[in-house]
C-alpha cells in the first residue's frame, strides 16, 4: 500500500514538472555605457583593456588636445593682459592723486589745474573699473578651461567591465567618437524571446526560476517587462527578467534558462 502511494506521488510530481516550460535566454547588462570624447585630439595613454574590471572614477584613458591647448593658452593670455591693464590704470590713478594732493597744499595753486586733475582722476577711475571687470571675466574663462581638463582624462561613470576598446596610444579621436564600451555587472537581466502562445502564461511581476548552467547556479527572477520583439515577423515576445546574482561571477553574454510554470 505504502509502495503504491509513493509511486502515485512520484507520478504526480512528474506530471507537474511536465507542464513546466523551459526557455533559453542571455544574460545582458541594463547598464551599458558608451564613452566618447567631446574634443578632438590624440590618445596619450590608455589604462584599460577588454575584460578589465574598473571602479567608478577610474581613469580609462588620457588624451592630448591641440584645440584645448589653444583655448587654454588664449584664456591665460587674456587674464595676464587684463591684469597688466589694471595695474597700468591703478598706477596712473595713484600718480594723478599724488599730484592733486601736492597742488592742494600749495597756496598759489591754480583752480583750473586742480579741476583738470580731478577730471583726469575720474576718467582713469572709470578705465580702472572697466579693466577690473575684464580681469573678472578672464578669470572665469580661465577657470572654465581648467575644469575642461577633466574631459581630457576620461573616467569610468560606474563600476563595470570593459567589453570594447576602439582606441590605442597615438590614435586621433574625433568629437562624439565611441572610444570605450563598458557594462555594469551589478545590474544584470536575462532576456528571453518566447512564442506568442506562451504569453498567456506570463505576466509582469511573476516569479520565475532562473538558471545559469555554466556555473550551476539557480535563483529566482522576476519578470520586469514584456515587450514586442524588434522583428514583428518572428511572432516572438521578449521578456526582461531581473534576478539576484549573489556573489557569483555572472557576466553579460552568458547562457541562461528560465522555467515558466503553467498558470492554473
PyMOL commands that set and color helices and strands:
alter all, ss='L'
color gray80, all
select helices_A, chain A and resi 2-18+66-105+111-152+196-201+213-215+232-234
alter helices_A, ss='H'
color red, helices_A
select strands_A, chain A and resi 21-29+32-36+41-46+53-54+59-64+153-155+160-165+172-173+178-183+188-195+207-212+217-228+236-243+255-260
alter strands_A, ss='S'
color yellow, strands_A
deselect
rebuild
show_as cartoon
